[in-house]
Amino acid sequence: MIDDVQFRTDETFFVFMGKSLGLGADGIKNEDELYDAVSEFKEPLEIVVHDYDDITEDRRKFAKKMISVIMDCRMVNKKLKIEFQHGEESLV
């Protein structure tokens, strides 16, 4: 689950995603590596973005860019599912 905590810094986000995808803390360092990792992931993958509204204004541009990269991966990786949740409600 990705929420405002993972978007606090670029590094926090990339470390979180690297660890989540089994690549380790240094496995993803930029958006190109994020795209490669998510689009080439072989197993079914569900990414949940939780409470997007809680992301601070100064981090929204980065968050939108990273979510856009992940959304683009859906064109290549048919096993990728992305879900947006607000509170307990799913906004799929």
Residue pairs with C-beta under 8 A, 6 or more apart in sequence:
1 48
1 49
1 50
2 13
2 16
2 47
2 48
2 49
2 50
3 49
3 50
3 51
3 54
3 55
4 51
4 54
4 55
4 56
4 59
5 12
6 12
6 13
6 16
6 17
7 13
7 55
7 56
7 59
7 62
7 63
7 66
8 56
8 59
10 62
13 62
13 66
14 28
14 29
14 30
14 33
14 34
15 25
15 26
15 28
17 28
17 34
17 37
17 38
18 24
18 25
18 26
18 27
18 28
18 37
19 25
19 27
21 27
21 28
21 37
21 38
21 41
21 45
23 37
27 33
27 37
28 34
28 37
31 65
31 66
31 69
34 66
34 69
34 70
35 69
35 72
35 73
38 45
38 47
38 69
38 70
38 73
38 77
38 80
39 72
39 73
39 76
39 77
39 80
40 76
40 77
41 77
41 79
41 80
42 79
43 79
44 79
44 81
45 77
45 79
45 80
45 81
46 80
46 81
46 82
46 83
47 70
47 80
47 81
47 82
47 83
48 82
48 83
48 84
48 85
49 67
49 82
49 83
49 84
49 85
50 85
50 86
51 85
51 86
51 87
52 63
52 84
52 86
53 86
55 63
70 80
70 82
71 82
73 80
74 80
74 82
83 90
83 91
83 92
84 90
84 91
84 92
85 91
